[in-house]
Amino acid sequence: LSKLRGGGGLGWIFSDTLQLTLADRALPLGLAIAQWPWLCRGLAAGVVFVEVLHPLALFSRRAACVFVPGSIALLLGFRLLLGIPFWPLLGLHGFWIPWDRLLFPERAHRLDDEILEPDVVAVGQRQA
């Protein structure tokens, strides 16, 4: 969010900041990408997009399917392009893994059936 608030706003996306940072770090892949200003701006836009909209994953499974892998890709990209290891933050993404479905698959299928096929009771009728 600092990129939108105090770090230059949307100007950060359209500036040479990411390009200069990649060149300054001097990692091989980062140097290769730094030679393409339009690619650097596209990556900067992608970073802002994922970082700002990632909280939607808390409220929507569809959003989680997009923003959680996007966030993981960002963290791995930071490591490859800038040399910044965010291993603890990457490990926190284990929060999104449905451990109950992985560890107890037979129970997970039963829960899915209950959620997908609830008992429907007409108004004014008793459930048996």
matplotlib code that plots the C-alpha trace (Angstrom):
import matplotlib.pyplot as plt

x = [0.0, 2.9, 3.4, -0.1, 0.0, 3.4, 5.7, 4.7, 1.2, 0.4, 3.5, 5.5, 4.1, 4.9, 8.3, 11.7, 11.9, 11.6, 13.9, 16.6, 16.2, 16.7, 19.8, 21.2, 20.8, 22.7, 21.4, 21.5, 17.7, 17.0, 19.5, 18.0, 14.5, 15.8, 16.7, 13.0, 11.2, 7.7, 8.3, 9.4, 6.3, 4.1, 5.7, 5.3, 1.6, 1.3, 2.9, 0.5, -2.5, -1.7, -0.7, -3.7, -6.3, -4.9, -7.1, -10.1, -8.9, -10.2, -13.8, -13.8, -12.6, -12.3, -10.2, -8.1, -7.4, -6.0, -4.3, -2.7, -0.7, -0.1, 1.3, 3.5, 4.8, 5.6, 7.6, 9.5, 10.1, 11.5, 14.0, 14.9, 15.0, 16.1, 17.7, 15.3, 14.3, 10.9, 10.9, 9.0, 6.3, 6.2, 5.8, 2.7, 0.9, 0.5, -2.5, -4.4, -3.9, -7.0, -5.1, -8.3, -9.0, -5.4, -5.1, -8.6, -9.8, -12.7, -14.1, -13.7, -15.8, -18.5, -18.5, -18.7, -21.8, -23.5, -22.7, -23.7, -26.9, -28.5, -31.9, -34.5, -37.6, -40.7, -42.1, -44.6, -43.3, -41.4, -38.1, -38.2]
y = [0.0, 2.3, 2.3, 3.9, 6.2, 7.7, 5.9, 7.8, 6.6, 5.2, 7.1, 4.2, 2.0, 4.4, 5.4, 3.8, 2.9, -0.9, -0.8, 1.1, -1.2, -4.3, -2.7, -1.7, -5.2, -6.6, -10.1, -11.8, -12.2, -8.8, -7.2, -8.9, -7.6, -4.1, -3.7, -3.6, -0.6, -1.6, -5.0, -3.3, -1.1, -4.2, -6.0, -3.0, -2.8, -6.5, -6.1, -3.3, -5.2, -8.3, -6.5, -4.2, -6.8, -9.8, -9.1, -10.1, -13.7, -13.6, -13.2, -15.1, -18.5, -17.3, -14.4, -16.7, -18.9, -15.9, -13.8, -16.5, -18.0, -14.5, -13.5, -16.6, -15.8, -12.2, -13.5, -15.9, -13.2, -10.9, -13.6, -14.3, -10.7, -8.7, -11.3, -10.5, -13.7, -13.6, -17.2, -16.6, -14.7, -17.4, -20.0, -18.2, -19.0, -22.4, -20.8, -21.0, -24.8, -26.8, -29.1, -30.9, -32.0, -33.2, -35.0, -36.4, -36.7, -39.1, -36.6, -33.7, -35.5, -36.1, -32.4, -31.4, -33.6, -32.0, -28.5, -29.2, -31.2, -29.7, -31.0, -28.8, -28.3, -26.6, -23.7, -25.0, -28.6, -30.4, -32.1, -35.9]
z = [0.0, 0.5, -3.2, -3.6, -0.6, 0.2, -2.3, -5.4, -6.0, -9.4, -10.6, -9.2, -11.9, -14.7, -13.4, -13.9, -10.2, -10.7, -13.7, -11.7, -8.7, -10.9, -12.5, -9.1, -7.6, -10.6, -10.6, -14.0, -14.5, -13.1, -15.4, -18.4, -17.5, -16.7, -20.3, -21.2, -19.7, -20.8, -19.1, -15.8, -15.8, -16.5, -13.6, -11.3, -12.2, -11.5, -8.1, -7.1, -8.5, -6.4, -3.3, -3.2, -4.1, -2.1, 0.9, -1.3, -0.9, 2.7, 1.4, -1.9, -2.9, -6.5, -5.5, -3.4, -6.4, -8.2, -5.5, -3.3, -6.2, -7.4, -4.1, -3.9, -7.4, -6.3, -3.4, -5.5, -8.1, -5.5, -4.6, -8.2, -9.5, -6.4, -4.2, -1.3, 0.5, 2.0, 3.2, 6.4, 4.6, 1.9, 4.7, 6.0, 2.8, 4.3, 6.0, 2.7, 2.2, 3.1, 5.6, 6.7, 3.0, 2.6, 5.9, 6.1, 2.5, 3.5, 5.9, 3.4, 0.8, 3.4, 4.3, 0.6, 0.2, 3.2, 1.9, -1.7, -0.9, 2.1, 3.4, 1.8, 3.9, 2.5, 4.5, 7.1, 7.0, 9.6, 8.9, 9.5]

ax = plt.figure().add_subplot(projection="3d")
ax.plot(x, y, z, "-o")
ax.set_aspect("equal")
plt.show()
